[in-house]
Amino acid sequence: MINSVFLSNNAQFYRIRDGKQVIASTIEDIIKEASNNKLARSYMLDDFRLARDVDGFTFKYTFRIYKAKKKVDFIFDSDKFDTIHAFILLIEYDNNLIVFKKSTNTITSSLSKIFELLDYEKILNIVDDTMHIQKVALRNMTISGEAIHSHSYETPGNLNGLLSMHSAGKAIPQNMKVKKDATSKSLTASTGRVIESSGRQNIDNLFKWAKTQLDIMSSTHSNKFLEKFAQPVALHRILPRTEPKAILLEAHTIREELDNNNIEFVIYKEFPNRKSKRIKNQAIIEKILAMLEKVYEIDITRNLISKEISHSKIIDINTHEFVGNLKINDKSLTFDIPWLKRISVKENGTCISLQKYLINKKLYSIVFNDFKYMYFRGACFKDSTGKSEIDSILEALVPQVRFNNVINEKGTISPTHTKFDSISMFDAVEDIQSSDDYIFCDDLGTEWCDHITINKNNKKIRFIHSKAGDTTSLSASKMHEVVGQGIKNLGNMSFSLDDFISIKENKFNRMYERDSTVSQIQRMRKGSLSTLDKDLINNIINNYETHRECILSCSFLSKNDIKIEFDKIKLDQYVKGNVYQLFWIISSFIHACRGSNVIPIIYCKA
């Protein structure tokens, strides 16, 4: 039957771990794990480690084709299953393992004991300067949950020369599509996957294709396009010079998988026979996700430390100052957090602990004392912009004397109020922007920001997002919130006149209302809609000379405090984990703005 099977050139590339050896049971374990979803007596092909010779090169292949069951996902809480055909093909050649598979169970557990994915740079070494780069998906080196974590660019031509390289040094290429002559390839470095568009191939041609890819990966050449992005660096080169500082779990990815019904949380506690019970209570799910979103500092003994206390009796989770441990392996960093092992994730009918799921999927990142390094998706990267960005970040901070009197964000509200309280951030912002021609209060409802201002002479449109604090702090969580608001609404800054009139005109004709209390504060804080020169506004909106500014108004920040801490980073001195997080959050805001042709500004205290 082997000669009747034709597959696409779509494979993942692994190599044998140092000091490990492949024996029959190794391959048997992988095949067994892959086909756990099989139906009884359903094997259509079951070849095991058979030798084959092609063009003088010998390889071993293991090929299993079988019928499998797949849960019907559109019927909730159903025991209905579809019958599908699945396969896994393993090719062993020259200390490498090439995996072709479809509709099997995950094989990470058995595979990772002996094999590891080819290095990130090996996969991208397939790309050379003769190729047209038609698509690239980038992952920003950011920790902000509300920041743009990834973005992609695509052209039928060549991105090399078209794509702006601004801030490329802090972006990690994840997926690429390249073309040379009539051949197109898609590469995913973090999963070791290579796909080539071609007709289906028999097993001999699959081997020849895989061997060609391995030969290319082992060759020496450069790609000037890729050299401009964040560069991979070996973990063993980093650890002698710096220590891990903080770990961040990517809870947003877990949330997406839950929302898409790809996974579910289950628990075993108090249920006999280790039968799983799905966690359906949304409040409990949100509690788990909230605990995943915490930033854990790493102390000098590599303990994971949380300064916040969280407790859930229902799922028996209690985190306090000591959370777990960082584990340093030969080529990777992992962690041991006890509460993550008390919750399981069910995917494709298979349950594993939440901790194992996060580690297998590489859903965490780690920052170091040395600011230019980050461990991300199972690999270390060097941020080539890093410390050089500190000066540009400080330039974005604009101290405001008016903030010295600010105590809260919006102040109190009553039916007799005609303006915001003088101790509020809203009143301070309106004072600071008093030279603008139009000031609109857009807070609440369908809002783009807290204030929109337009300056006719300077041709400026400003979106202002406010976050108050009566005392200064270096709080990453406060900054995370306001940065998320700013980034989320960058797209709205290029509004048309029709958008503005249809969405905002009715709102700005009303008085400001909050908590069912209607005040006498006009939402049109300066200027008048009745006298609004729509032609002039339209000219500003569509004028190529118009500048758009996204302003974060943060009375809890002090430029001097930030400068002191960021200067320590420049000098490789100790700073707390939240300072690193604050840097990444502000940096992500600045890069998101510049990527949208928007000027980033942060109002703060001196």
N, C-alpha and C positions, 0 to 999 in steps of 0.2 A: 504493500500500500504506500510505502514511503515515496515511490516514484510518481504517485498520483497527487501528492500534496504540493501546493504552490502558495507561498507566503509573500507578503510585502517586506521590503527592506526597512524594518522598524524594530530596533533592538536596543537593549541596555547593555553597557559594557562594564565588566567587573574584572578584577584581578585577584589572585590569591594573596591573602594577608601574609606579611613577613612571618616566617617561622611556622606557618601552617602547611598542612598537606592534604590533598584531596584523595579520599578513598571512596569505595563504593557506597558506604553508608552516608557519606556527605551528600552525594547526588540523590540518593534514595530519600533522605530527609526532605530535601527541597521539593522533589516531585510529590511526595506524600502531602506536604503542607499545601502545595499549590492545588492539589486535587481533592482537598477536604470537602469541597462542594459537589463532589461527583454523585451520580446516581449509581445504585448497586449494579454491578455487572454491565457497565456501560462503556468499557474501553473499546475504542475502535482501532487504536494503534498504541502499542506500549513497548517501544524499543528502548533498551537500557544500555548506555555506554558502549554502543557499537562503534568500531573503528571504521574509518572511511578515508580513502586517499583521493585527493584532487590535485592534479598538476604537480605531483611529487610531494605534496604536503599532507600529513596525516592528522586527522582530528577525530575526536570522539563525540558522538551525539546521543542525546537522550530525548525521546520524543513521545509524548503522551497526548492522545486525543480522546476525549470522553464526553459524555452527556452530563450536564450539570443543572442544578436547580438555582433559580434566581427569584428572589422575593418580588412579588408584585407590589410596587411602591405606591401605586395610586389608590389602593384600598387600605385605609388606615386600620391598624391592629388586625391585619389579616394573616391567615396561614396559607394564603394562596401563593403558588410558585409557578414560574414559567420553566419550561425545559429548553435549554440552549446547548450548543456545542462549544466546548472550550478546548484549548490546547496550550501546551508549554513545550518549547524546544530549547534544550540546553546544548551549546556547542563548547567543548573544552579544547582549547588550543594554546600552546605556549604560555602557560601560567595565566591564561585569561579564560573567562567564562562569558559567553555571549548569550543573552536571554531574549527569546522571542515568546510572547505569550498573549493570550486573549481570554477574558472572562474567567480567569482563575482566582483563587484566593490569594491574598498577599503572601509573599514568601520571605519577608524581611527577617523574621526570626531565625529561620534555618540558614538562610543565605549569609547573613552577617557574621555567623560563627567562623566561617572560613574565608569568605570573600569580602571585598570592599569595592565600592564604585571607583572607576578610574578618576584620577584627580580632575578637578575643575578645569585647570589649564590644559590638560590633555585633550578634553573634549573640544574646547575652543581652539585648540591647535589645528583643527581641521580647516579653520578659516585662514586664508592667506590674502595678500594684497591683490591677487588677480581676480578675486571673486567680487561680485556685486552683492552688497548687503542690502537685501530688500525689506527686511523687517527685523526689529530688535525690541525686545521687551526688557525694560530696566527695572530693577528693584532699588529704590533709594535707601541709603544707609540712614534711616530715620527710625525713631522709636515712638513717635507720636501716633496714637491710635486714630486720630482724626486727619492725619497728614496723608498726602498722596503717596502711598507706599510703592505703587508701580505705575508705569506708563509705557506706552509702546508707540513706535513710529514705523510707518510702512510706506513704501514707494515701489512702483514697477521698475524704477531705475536703480540707482545706487545711493544709499544714505550717506556714504562716505563723501563728504564735500557738501551735502545738503543739510545735515543735522548739526545744529549748534552744539558745540562742545562745552558750553558754559556749565560749570558744576559737574561735568562728566566724572571727575575724580571721585565723587562720592556716590556714584551710581554703579550697580553691579549688573552686568548683562546676565539675564536668566535664560531667555529663549531667543533664538536667532533663526532667520531664514536667509540662506545665501544661495546664489546661483552662479554657475560657471558654465558657459556655453548653453547646452540644453538641459543640464542637470541641476535640480534644486534639492537642497538639503535643509532640514529643520533640526536644530540642536537645542537640547535642554541640559545645560551643564550640571545643575544641581541633582539631576536624576540619572546622569550618564546616558541619556537617550539620544540616538541618532536616527533620523528618518530620511529616507531618500525617495523622491518621487520616481517611480519606475513601475514597470509591469511586475506581476507576481513572479517569483523565482522558485525553482526547485532547490532542494537542500544543498546541492553542490554549488550552485550559483550564490546561495545565501552565504555559504562559507567564504567563497571568493570575495564577495562584497564586504563581509565582516573583516577579513584579513586585510583588505585594502584600507579600510578605515583605521585599523590598528597600525598599519605601516605609516599612514599619514600622521597619526597622533604622535608617533615616535620620531618623526622627522624634526629638523630644526629650521624654523623660519619665523618671521615676525609679521605682525599685522598692525600697521600704524593706527588704524581705527580703534582697535581694542586696547591698545596701549594707553589710550587717553582716559580709560575708565579705572575704577578701583581695581587694584591688582591683588591676586591671591598671594598669600605668603604662608609658609609652613608653620604650623603651631609650635614646633620645637625651636624655631628661630625667635618666636615672640616671648615665650615663657621665661627664658633666662634674663630678659631685660625689663619685663613688666609683669604685673599681677592682674588677674581678673578683678573687676571692680563691682559690677552689678549685672544681674541677669533679668531678662525681660521675656515673658512668655507671650506668644502671639495669640491672644484670646480671640481676636477678631476673626482669625481663620477658623477656629473652632465654632464660633457663632455662625459663620457662613455655612459650614458643613451641617450644622443643626438645622438652620433655616431651610436648607435645600433637601432635608431629610436623607442626607447621605450617611449620617451617624446618629446615634442616640446614646444618652447617658444611662447606665444601668448600675444597680447596686446588688450585692449579694447578702449583705448583713441581715440576719434574722430570718433568712429564707432557707429552708432545708434543701439538702442535696445540691447545694451550690447553684440552684436555679436563679437565673438573673431576673430582676424586676426592673422594668423601665421606669425612669424618673420622668413623670409627666407634669408634675407641679412646676409651673413656670417660675414661681418665686424661688424655688430651690435651684432651678437651672440658672436663674439670674445671679443667685448667691454664688454658685460655683464659678460662673464667668467673671463676677466681680473679684473673686479671690485670685483668679488667673491673671487679672489685669494688674496686679500689684507688682511693683518693682522691688526686687530683693537685693540688698547690698551683700557683698561678699567680703568677709573680714579676713584678717591675715592668716587665720587658720582654715580658711576656705569654708567657713560656715555661711549659710544663707540666712540673712537677718532681715526681719520685718519690724518696722517701728510701729505698725498698726496692729491692733488686736481684732481678730475676726473669729466668730464662733457660730456654728450651726448644729443644734442638737439633732436635727432630723437626719442629717447625713454624717453626724459625728465628726465634724471637722473643727479643729481648734488651732489656729495659727497664732503665734505670739512672737517674742523676739527671736527665738531660734526656730527656723523653718525646716532646714535640711542641710545637705552638704553638696558642694561642687565636687565632681569626680573628674580627675585629669587622666585621660587615657593616652596611648601612644600618639594618636593622630586626631583625637577629638576631645571635646569637653561635654560632659553630661552632668546629670544632677540626680540626687536622691531626696525627694520630698515626700515624707510619709503620707500626708493626706491625699496626695495625687494617686497613691496606690490603693486607696479605699474606694475609689470610683472607677468604673470601667467604661470603655467606649465600645459600642457594638457597631461593627461595619461589615457588611456582606455576610451577616450571620455569625461572625467571629468576634469574640470579646477579648479585649486586652485592657490592661490598666490605663488610666488616663496618662500616667507618667510615661509608660512605654509608648503610647500613641504619640505623645509630644516629641519624644526622642526619635522614634522611627521616622516621623514626618519632618523632623528637624525644625519644629515650630518654636524656636527660641533663639535669642541672640544675646551676646555677652559683650560688654564694653570693658576696657582695660584702663589701668592707671595712665598708661601712655595713650594719649587721646587719638592717635591716628590709626589705631587698630580696632577691629571689630570681628567677633566670631559670629557668623551668620549662615544659617542653613547648612551647618555641618562643615564649614570651611572658614578660614581666617582671611581677612582682607585688609589691605592698607589703604586708608583714605588719603589720597594724594593732595587733597585740599586741606583737611584737618585744621591744624593750628593756624595756618595762614588765613583762615576765615575769621578769626577772632576780631581782628581790627575792623573788618567790614561789618561784623555784627555790632560792635560798639558804635560804629557810625550810624547804624539804624536806630539807636536809642537816643531819643530827644527829650531831655529833662524839661519839666513844666513846673514853674514855681507855684502855679495855681493848685497843684496837687497837694500842697502842704496842708490845705484846709479840708481835703476830702476825707470823709469818714465812711460813707457808704456809696452804693452804686446809683440808686434812683431816689433816695430819700423817701419821705412820707407822701401820701396822696390824700386829698380831700376835695369835696365839691367846690371849695373856694380857692384852691391853688391856681394861680395863673402862670407860675413858673416853677421849675424844679428847685428843691431846697439848695441853698448856697453851699451846704456841706456835701452835696451829692456829686458823683462823677458826671452825671448828665449835665448839670449846670456848669461844671468846670469845662467840659468839652465845648459847650455852646459859647462860653467866654473866649476860649482859645481860638475858636473858628469864627469869631465875630466879624472878621474882615471878609469872609465869604459872602457872596450875594444871596445864596439860598441855603437854608438849613432845614432839613426835614428830620423829624423824629420818627423812625421806622420801627421802634421797639414793639414787640409782641405781634401776634397775628402772623400773617404771611410776611415775614421780615427778611430783608437782605442783610441788615446790620442794625445797629442801634441808632446811628445818625448817618444821613447822606448829606453832603454839602457840595455845592457847585460854585466855582469862582470864575466869573466871565473873563476878567482881565488876564488872569494867569492861566486860563484854560485848564482848570483842574477839576476832576471829579474825585471825591473822597468818600470811601466807606469806612466808618469808624465803629469798632467793636470795643465795648468797655467792660472792664473787670476791676472792681474796687477792693481796697484793703486799707484799713486805717493804720496798719503797721507794715513796714517793708519786710520782705522775706524772699528767699530764693526757691519758692515753692514750684516744683515741676508740675504738680497736679493742677494748680491754678492756671499756669501758663498753658498747659495742655488743653484746657477747656477753651480759652479764648483763641488760641491758635487754631483749634478745630473749627470754631465759628468763622474765623477769617478765611481759612483755606476753602471751606465748604462753599463759600459765597463768591469766590474769585470769578467764577464764570458769569455771575450776574453783573459784574462791573462793566461789561461791554454791552449794556442794555441799549435797545433802540428807543426812540422817542415814543413809539406806539406802545412798547412794553411798559415804559415808565408811566404813561398817561393811563393806560387801561388797568394796570395793576395798582398803581399808587394814588391816582388822583382822588378817588373816592375816600381812601384812607386818610389822606392828608387834609381833607376838608373837615375832618371830625376833630373833636377834642380828645385828649389823651385819657385813656381809661385803663384802670388796673384793678383787679380783684373786685369787679362789679361796681367800682366807684368811678364816676365820671367827673373829671376835673374841669377846670377852665383853662387848662394848658393846651394851647393850639399845637397840633402836630406840625403845622407849618411854622417853624420856630423863627424863621427870618424870610422875608419876601412874601409874596401873595400869589396864590394860584390864579386869582382873577386877573392879575397883571403879568402873569408869567409869559415871557416872550418865547413862545414855542419855537419860532424860527431860529432865534439866537441859541436856545438850548440844543436844538437839533444840529446846528452848526458846530457846537462844542462837542457833542457826542460823536459826530462823524469827521471831526477835524483830526488829521494825522498828527498835529502838534499837541493835541490834548494829552495831558498826563493823568494817569489814574493812580491814586494812592490808597493802599489798604493800611489803615492805622489801627493798631492795637493800643487802647488807652488803659494803662495798667498802673494804678496808683500804689500797688503793692510792690512794685519793682523800684530798685534804686540803681542808677547807672554806676555810681561809685562802688556799691557793693558787688555788682556783677563784674566790674573791671578788676577789682581786687582778686576775685576768685579766678577769673579767666586768665589773668596775668600769671597766677600760680600754675595754671595748665601749661602756659607757654614755657615756664621754667621747670616743668616736670616735677612740680611740688605736689604734695598731697592735697586733695580736695574731696569732699564728701560725694557720695554717689549721686545725690540729687543735683549737684552742680553739673555733672556730666550730662544728666538727663535734660537739664535746662538748656545746655548748649545745643544738644541735638534737636530739641523742640523748637528753639528760636531759629536754628539753622534751617530746619525743614520749612518753616514759615517763609523765610527769606528766599529760599530756592523755589518754593511753590509760586511766590509772587513774581519773581524774575522770569520764571518759565511761562508766566501768563502776561508778560509785558506790563506788570504792575509794580509800582515803587513800594517797597516795604518800609514802614515807619512804626516805631514803638514809642509812645509817649510814656514817660516814667518820672519818678522823682530824681533829683540830682544825686 
